[in-house]
């Protein structure tokens, strides 16, 4: 797999210019890798792929079998990333 030389993720792009630090350095972005989507450092495995597997009912062990280059901490980092994005999301009720 090709490596990532991207910066440590600081979410700015999809949250209307706001940013917050993402504490786990396992998630990186690089415009030259997967169009800048968040990936697991050193891979081209996008966070959204891991989330899709979880949503599809995959267990942690099955995810690790699917992507043997990942560690348990990588899967946790992807879930933490998703939680941090959702925590920053603002929802407005229709009036």
ABEGO torsion letter per residue (X at the ends): XBBBABBBBBBAAAAGGBBBBBABAABBBBAABGGGBBBBBGBABBAAAAAAAAAAGBBAAAAAAABAABBAAAAAAAAAAAAAAAAABBBBBBX
